[in-house]
Amino acid sequence: MSALPLVAIGLLLLATGLIGFYGLRISRTTSDFFVASRTVRPVWNASAISGEYLSAGTFLGLSGLVLLSGAEAFWFPVGYAAGYLLVLLFVAGPLRRSGAYTIPDFVHARLDSVVARRVTSVLVLVIGWLYVVPQLHGAALVITSVAPVPPWVGSVGIAVVVSAVVAAGGMRSITFVQAFQFWVKLTALALPLVFVLMALGGAFEPGGATVTFDPAAVFPHDAGPGGLDAYATVSLLLALLLGTTGLPHVLVRFYTSPDGGSARRTTVVVLVMISVFYMVSSTLGLVARVVAPDLAEPGVADTVVLTLPTRLVPGIGGELLAALVVAGAFAAFLGTSSGLVVALAGVVSQDLFGGTVRSFRWSAVACTLIPLAFALVTIPQGLVTSVGTVFVFAASALSPVILLGVWWRRLTARGAVAGMVVGSVLCATALLASSALVAAGYGTGPAGEAVDGVPGVVRALLAQPAAWTIPLATATVVVVSLRDRHGPPLRTDRFLRRLHVPELRRR
């Protein structure tokens, strides 16, 4: 087994540590630790946002899902990218103008309610921890693919580096790290893709022989658009579109922009960056359907981007490309985990310990250890599927309150709390019931058909609940708010004016 992947991991960790140390040198104030003193410019911030948003589920899982599922997998990158369009249109500028440090800060300022803040904090922690776990599972998957070591080595290694860098330099340090890691990730997939496509064209074969294949076998009809289940597709897309507005590590980055206009420009650049990345990752999945159909098995498919370079590019060139992919995978784990831990540490520090730098550092360590413990005792599932579950939960529990908090004057604290509780409980119940059915052997089978007495429509509603949990959560917020005799806070109009009037007009 080649030592090159381990060397690549070592170099990435060294570079991450050095960049994090540089951030530590210039992180001096509380504002530096929580929001990088709100001085991060659009291109730099967009690189950092893309670095944390493009997680293990995208770097490894998207190509694997295309290999497994065909056209159905393309709804994931479409939904992920379009979710940022909704962020651009509805929340990026207003959230920055709110002046908050965290999502619970925003809810507290908007609703003047400690209870609403506490409920929001709990949901932010649950969403964040659920999102960290797939990153740690991905690290375990990669390290066992390149070295004869136990899976826990990868998970623990990522957790140690993330907690150290976040605790040392906070948001300022992590911004530099994540921006660097985005470009590592993009290079780590784009460069191998170029060589893989050259190999398919016969560049590395005697006489330039090209790879031939039967399109009907590689892209069967049931793996194309004609084989999609309409309800599951619409529900998934709704979850991905709205889930982005409920992800704490995504929203907190807009607080680092100098002003609302800068936050909106940042979002435009993010859309371009992640769209390019998704095109590269999806193309690798299409190539895998041609040259690596033997990897089309759950759990194994997530390793396809690690395998393609050595399969198609001969000699040391293939090994170097594979090592680059391994480094990119670890950059994905580090970037997303770092952003999540920063967001969660800010919430814990602000809500429980007064928001000091010292409490932020201890909170960062605690917010890493909890998902690590969960990752070590659970069995990894498909990476894209795991991340998609987090989007469903975020879209059901937090997105309605955040969107209505920005745009609806009559929102009240009681309505927000009721909506968050209803959305989170319904979504969690549906997902747990779906998992129980699958574990018992009742959850699989053709869409719309009963399996051992369980109707297909029930399986679909439980497996993809966003299409009904989000409307019910939103309706709960609206109905309870309208019936709340206390009404919205007295300073609601002034706060909404602050959210929607550009800074220059207010001066």
C-alpha positions in Angstrom: 0.0 0.0 0.0 1.4 3.4 -1.1 2.5 5.9 1.6 1.6 8.8 -0.6 -2.0 9.3 0.8 -0.6 9.5 4.3 2.0 12.0 3.3 -0.8 14.1 1.6 -2.9 13.9 4.8 0.2 15.0 6.9 0.9 17.9 4.6 -2.8 19.1 4.7 -2.8 18.9 8.5 0.5 20.8 8.7 -0.8 23.5 6.4 -4.1 23.7 8.4 -2.2 24.1 11.6 0.1 26.8 10.2 -2.8 28.8 8.8 -4.7 28.4 12.0 -1.7 29.6 14.0 -1.6 32.7 11.8 -5.2 33.4 12.5 -4.5 33.0 16.2 -1.9 35.7 16.1 -4.4 38.2 14.8 -7.4 37.0 16.9 -7.4 39.3 19.9 -10.9 40.4 20.7 -14.2 38.7 21.4 -15.6 39.9 18.1 -12.6 38.3 16.3 -13.5 34.9 17.9 -17.3 35.1 17.2 -17.6 36.9 13.8 -14.0 37.8 12.7 -14.8 41.4 13.7 -17.3 41.6 10.7 -14.4 42.4 8.3 -14.3 39.5 5.9 -14.6 40.6 2.2 -16.9 38.9 -0.3 -14.4 36.7 -2.3 -12.5 35.6 0.9 -15.8 34.9 2.7 -17.3 33.1 -0.2 -14.3 30.8 -0.3 -14.7 30.1 3.4 -18.4 29.5 3.1 -17.8 27.1 0.2 -15.1 25.4 2.2 -17.4 24.6 5.0 -20.6 23.9 2.9 -18.9 21.4 0.7 -18.8 18.5 3.2 -18.0 14.8 3.1 -21.4 14.2 1.6 -20.5 16.3 -1.4 -16.9 15.5 -1.8 -17.2 11.7 -1.5 -20.9 11.0 -1.4 -22.2 12.8 -4.4 -20.1 10.9 -6.9 -21.1 7.7 -5.1 -24.7 8.5 -5.2 -24.6 9.3 -9.0 -22.9 5.9 -9.4 -25.7 4.2 -7.3 -28.8 6.1 -8.3 -28.2 7.8 -11.7 -30.3 10.9 -12.5 -32.0 10.9 -9.0 -28.7 12.0 -7.5 -28.6 15.2 -9.5 -31.4 16.7 -7.4 -28.9 17.0 -4.5 -26.5 19.4 -6.2 -29.5 21.3 -7.7 -31.1 21.7 -4.3 -27.9 22.5 -2.5 -27.0 25.3 -5.0 -30.6 26.6 -5.3 -30.7 26.8 -1.5 -28.1 29.5 -1.6 -30.3 31.4 -4.1 -33.0 31.5 -1.5 -30.4 32.7 1.1 -29.4 35.4 -1.3 -32.9 36.6 -1.9 -34.4 36.4 1.5 -32.0 36.3 4.4 -28.3 37.1 3.7 -28.6 40.9 3.9 -31.2 41.1 6.7 -29.3 38.7 9.0 -26.1 40.7 8.6 -27.9 44.0 9.4 -29.4 42.4 12.6 -26.1 42.8 14.3 -26.4 39.3 16.0 -23.6 36.9 16.7 -25.6 33.7 16.4 -29.0 32.4 15.2 -30.3 32.3 18.8 -29.1 36.0 19.2 -31.2 36.9 16.1 -34.3 35.1 17.4 -33.9 36.7 20.8 -33.5 40.2 19.3 -36.4 39.7 17.0 -38.9 38.2 19.5 -37.6 39.5 22.8 -38.0 36.1 24.3 -35.6 34.0 26.4 -37.7 30.9 25.9 -37.6 31.3 22.1 -33.9 31.7 22.3 -33.4 28.6 24.4 -35.5 26.4 22.0 -33.5 27.8 19.0 -30.2 27.1 20.8 -31.2 23.4 21.4 -32.2 23.0 17.8 -29.0 24.6 16.5 -27.0 22.2 18.7 -28.9 19.2 17.5 -28.6 20.2 13.8 -24.9 21.0 14.2 -24.1 17.7 15.9 -26.0 15.7 13.4 -24.1 17.4 10.6 -20.7 16.8 12.3 -21.2 13.0 12.6 -21.1 12.3 8.8 -17.9 14.2 8.6 -16.3 12.0 11.2 -17.7 8.9 9.5 -16.2 10.1 6.2 -12.8 10.5 7.9 -13.0 6.9 9.2 -14.0 5.6 5.7 -11.1 7.3 4.0 -8.4 6.5 6.5 -9.3 2.8 6.4 -9.1 2.9 2.6 -5.5 4.2 2.5 -3.9 2.7 5.6 -4.3 -0.5 7.7 -5.6 1.3 10.8 -8.9 1.2 12.8 -11.7 3.5 11.6 -11.6 5.5 14.8 -8.2 6.9 14.0 -9.7 9.1 11.2 -12.6 10.3 13.3 -10.5 11.1 16.4 -7.8 12.8 14.2 -10.3 15.1 12.6 -11.9 15.9 16.0 -8.5 16.8 17.6 -7.4 19.1 14.8 -10.8 20.8 14.5 -11.1 21.4 18.3 -7.5 22.7 18.5 -7.8 25.1 15.6 -11.2 26.5 16.5 -10.3 26.9 20.2 -7.1 28.6 19.3 -8.3 31.2 16.9 -12.1 31.2 16.6 -13.9 32.6 13.6 -10.9 34.6 12.4 -8.6 31.6 12.3 -11.2 29.3 10.8 -12.0 31.8 8.0 -8.4 31.5 6.7 -8.5 27.7 7.1 -11.8 27.2 5.3 -10.9 29.4 2.4 -7.7 27.5 1.9 -9.5 24.2 2.1 -12.1 25.1 -0.5 -9.4 25.5 -3.1 -7.7 22.3 -2.0 -11.0 20.4 -2.4 -11.8 21.9 -5.9 -8.2 21.1 -7.1 -8.4 17.6 -5.6 -11.4 16.7 -7.8 -10.9 18.9 -10.8 -7.3 17.8 -11.6 -8.1 14.1 -11.3 -11.2 14.6 -13.5 -9.0 16.1 -16.2 -6.7 13.1 -16.2 -9.6 10.6 -15.9 -11.2 12.1 -19.0 -7.9 12.0 -20.8 -7.7 8.3 -19.9 -11.2 7.7 -21.3 -10.0 9.2 -24.5 -7.1 6.8 -24.7 -4.3 9.2 -23.7 -2.6 6.5 -21.6 -3.3 3.5 -23.8 -1.0 2.2 -26.6 -2.3 3.6 -29.9 -4.8 5.9 -28.1 -7.5 3.3 -27.6 -10.6 4.8 -26.1 -13.0 3.3 -23.6 -16.1 1.9 -25.1 -19.4 1.1 -23.4 -23.1 0.4 -23.9 -25.1 3.5 -23.0 -28.2 1.4 -22.3 -26.4 -0.7 -19.8 -24.6 2.2 -18.1 -27.6 4.6 -18.0 -30.7 2.3 -17.9 -34.1 3.9 -18.2 -35.0 3.3 -14.5 -32.0 5.3 -13.4 -33.0 8.3 -15.5 -35.7 10.9 -15.0 -38.4 8.5 -16.1 -37.7 6.3 -13.0 -38.1 9.0 -10.4 -40.8 9.1 -7.8 -42.6 12.4 -8.1 -43.4 12.9 -4.4 -40.0 11.8 -3.1 -38.3 14.1 -5.6 -40.4 17.2 -4.8 -40.1 16.6 -1.0 -36.3 16.2 -1.2 -35.9 19.3 -3.3 -38.1 21.3 -0.9 -35.9 20.1 2.0 -32.7 21.0 0.2 -34.0 24.4 -0.9 -35.2 25.5 2.6 -32.7 23.5 4.6 -29.8 25.8 3.8 -31.6 28.7 5.5 -31.7 26.6 8.7 -28.1 25.5 8.8 -26.3 27.4 11.7 -22.8 27.2 10.3 -24.0 28.7 6.9 -26.0 31.6 8.4 -23.4 32.6 11.0 -20.9 33.3 8.3 -23.0 36.2 7.0 -22.4 37.9 10.3 -18.8 38.2 9.4 -19.5 40.5 6.4 -18.9 44.2 6.8 -22.5 45.1 5.8 -25.6 43.7 4.2 -24.6 44.5 0.6 -21.3 42.6 1.2 -23.3 39.6 2.5 -25.4 39.5 -0.7 -22.3 39.8 -2.9 -20.7 37.0 -1.0 -23.7 34.8 -1.7 -23.5 35.4 -5.4 -19.8 34.3 -5.4 -20.7 31.3 -3.3 -23.3 30.2 -5.9 -20.6 30.3 -8.7 -18.0 28.4 -6.6 -20.3 25.6 -5.4 -21.9 25.2 -8.8 -18.4 24.6 -10.4 -17.6 22.1 -7.7 -20.9 20.2 -8.1 -20.3 19.9 -11.8 -16.9 18.4 -11.2 -18.1 15.9 -8.6 -21.2 14.9 -10.6 -19.1 14.3 -13.7 -16.8 11.9 -11.7 -19.9 10.0 -10.7 -21.0 9.6 -14.4 -17.5 8.4 -15.3 -17.7 5.9 -12.5 -20.9 4.4 -14.0 -18.8 3.6 -17.1 -15.5 2.3 -15.6 -16.4 1.3 -12.0 -19.8 -0.4 -11.9 -18.5 -3.0 -9.5 -18.4 -0.3 -6.8 -22.1 0.4 -7.0 -22.9 -0.9 -3.6 -24.0 1.1 -0.5 -21.1 2.1 1.6 -18.6 1.1 -1.1 -19.8 3.7 -3.6 -18.6 6.6 -1.4 -15.0 5.5 -2.1 -15.3 5.8 -5.9 -13.5 9.1 -6.2 -10.6 7.6 -4.3 -10.4 4.6 -6.7 -10.9 6.2 -10.1 -7.4 7.8 -10.5 -5.5 4.6 -9.9 -7.8 2.6 -12.1 -7.4 4.8 -15.1 -4.1 6.6 -14.8 -1.1 4.2 -14.7 1.9 4.3 -12.5 3.0 7.0 -10.1 0.7 9.5 -11.8 -2.4 7.7 -10.6 -1.0 7.3 -7.1 -0.2 11.0 -6.9 -3.7 11.9 -8.0 -5.3 9.4 -5.5 -3.2 11.0 -2.8 -4.5 14.5 -3.8 -8.0 13.2 -3.6 -7.4 11.9 -0.1 -6.1 15.3 0.9 -9.1 16.9 -0.5 -11.4 14.5 1.4 -9.7 15.4 4.6 -10.0 19.1 3.7 -13.8 18.5 3.3 -14.0 16.9 6.8 -12.0 19.6 8.4 -13.7 22.6 6.7 -17.2 21.6 7.4 -16.5 20.3 10.9 -14.6 23.5 11.8 -17.5 25.7 10.6 -20.0 23.7 12.6 -17.9 23.8 15.7 -17.4 27.5 15.5 -21.2 28.1 15.2 -22.0 25.7 18.0 -19.3 27.0 20.3 -20.6 30.5 19.8 -24.1 29.4 20.8 -23.0 27.5 23.9 -20.6 30.2 25.0 -23.2 33.0 24.5 -26.1 31.2 26.1 -24.4 29.5 29.1 -21.1 31.2 29.9 -21.5 34.9 29.0 -19.7 34.9 25.7 -16.1 35.2 26.8 -13.1 34.1 24.8 -12.2 31.5 27.4 -15.8 30.1 27.4 -15.7 29.9 23.6 -12.6 27.8 23.7 -14.0 25.3 26.2 -17.3 25.2 24.3 -15.4 24.4 21.1 -13.8 21.3 22.8 -17.2 20.2 24.2 -19.0 20.7 20.9 -16.4 18.4 19.2 -16.4 15.6 21.8 -20.2 15.0 21.8 -20.5 14.2 18.0 -17.3 12.3 18.2 -18.7 10.0 20.9 -21.8 9.5 18.8 -19.8 8.8 15.6 -17.7 6.2 17.4 -20.7 4.1 18.5 -22.8 4.4 15.3 -22.5 2.7 11.9 -21.8 5.0 8.9 -24.7 5.3 6.4 -24.5 6.8 2.9 -22.8 10.2 3.3 -25.2 12.1 1.1 -28.2 10.5 2.7 -27.0 11.4 6.2 -26.4 15.0 5.2 -29.8 15.1 3.4 -31.5 14.0 6.7 -30.0 17.1 8.4 -31.4 19.3 5.7 -34.8 17.9 6.2 -34.7 18.5 9.9 -33.3 22.0 9.6 -35.9 22.9 7.0 -38.7 21.7 9.3 -37.5 23.0 12.6 -35.7 26.3 11.9 -36.3 27.6 8.4 -40.0 28.7 8.9 -39.1 30.8 11.9 -36.0 32.4 10.4 -37.9 33.4 7.2 -41.0 34.6 9.0 -38.8 36.4 11.5 -37.2 38.4 8.7 -40.3 39.1 6.6 -43.5 38.8 8.7 -44.3 41.6 11.2 -46.9 39.6 13.2 -44.6 36.8 14.3 -44.7 36.2 18.1 -42.5 34.3 20.5 -45.3 31.8 21.2 -45.8 31.2 17.5 -42.1 30.7 16.9 -41.7 28.2 19.8 -44.8 26.3 18.8 -43.6 26.1 15.1 -40.1 24.9 16.1 -41.4 22.3 18.4 -44.0 21.0 16.0 -41.6 20.9 13.0 -38.8 19.2 14.9 -41.0 16.6 16.6 -42.9 15.7 13.4 -39.7 15.5 11.4 -37.8 13.4 14.0 -40.8 11.1 14.4 -41.1 10.5 10.7 -37.4 9.9 10.2 -37.2 7.5 13.1 -40.2 5.6 12.0 -38.8 5.3 8.5 -35.5 4.0 9.9 -37.4 1.5 12.0 -39.3 0.2 9.0 -36.1 -0.2 7.0 -34.4 -2.0 9.9 -37.4 -4.4 10.1 -37.4 -5.1 6.4 -40.6 -3.1 5.7 -39.1 0.1 4.2 -37.8 -1.1 0.9 -39.6 -1.8 -2.3 -40.9 -0.1 -5.4 -42.4 3.3 -4.8 -46.2 3.2 -4.4 -46.4 -0.5 -3.7 -47.1 -2.1 -0.3 -44.4 -4.1 1.4 -45.6 -6.7 3.9 -48.7 -4.7 4.5 -47.0 -1.3 4.8 -48.5 0.9 2.0 -46.0 2.6 -0.3 -47.5 6.0 0.3 -46.8 5.6 4.1 -43.2 4.6 3.4 -42.7 7.6 1.1 -44.3 10.1 3.5 -42.0 8.9 6.3 -38.8 8.6 4.3 -39.2 12.1 2.8 -41.3 14.1 5.2 -40.4 17.7 4.2 -43.4 18.1 1.9 -45.7 17.9 4.9 -43.6 18.8 7.9 -42.5 22.2 6.6 -46.1 23.4 5.7 -47.4 22.1 9.1 -44.6 23.8 11.0 -45.2 27.1 9.1 -49.0 26.9 9.6 -48.4 26.4 13.3 -46.2 29.5 13.5 -48.8 31.6 11.7 -51.9 30.3 13.5 -50.4 30.5 17.0 -49.0 34.0 16.3 -52.3 35.3 15.0 -54.1 34.0 18.1 -51.5 35.2 20.5 -53.1 38.0 22.6 -49.8 39.5 23.5 -48.9 40.2 19.9 -45.4 40.9 18.5 -42.9 42.9 20.6 -43.4 46.6 20.7 -40.1 47.4 18.9 -40.8 45.0 16.0 -41.2 47.8 13.4 -37.9 49.4 14.4 -36.1 46.0 14.3 -37.6 45.1 10.9 -36.6 48.5 9.6 -33.0 47.8 10.6 -33.1 44.5 8.8 -34.4 45.8 5.5 -33.0 49.4 5.2 -29.5 49.4 3.7 -26.8 50.8 6.0 -26.1 53.8 3.8 -29.7 54.9 3.9 -29.8 54.7 7.7 -26.7 57.0 8.1 
